[in-house]
Amino acid sequence: MNTTEKAMWALRIGIFGTFLGHGVFALMVKQSWIPYFTALGFSESFAITALPLIGLMDMAVGISVLLKPHKYVLYWAVFWGFWTALVRPLTGEPIWDFVERWANWAAPLALIFLMDKKKK
């Protein structure tokens, strides 16, 4: 296994852990996440209904990336990781809560770049 393949595996494992962990919290309807919905105009009942569905989606993304990463799933992971990091300052938290979560979207983006490099 060459260095690029090792880096890709490290990213796949990291992305899996990130999306699995967030998925489990969403399935548990993590109470501290409900204000992200309500601050954007959604009701608390919508958040309670949506969070488990989001959790299942996050877990599916993580498992998919671990088993066989597809570029479109990774694009979703980049978007979703960026959005869920950005929602924090948009709802009143410090900008540093966004900065702290850059790896949530940067890791799938890096994996996309490495997959493109490997194809060439």
Buried (B, 14 or more C-beta within 10 A) or exposed (E): EEEEEEEBEEBBBBBBEBBBEBBBBBBEBEEEBBBBBEBEEBEEEEBEEBBBEBBEBBBBBBBBBBEEBEEEBBEBBBEBBBEBBBBBBEBEBEEEBBEEBEBBBBBBBBBBEBBEEEEE
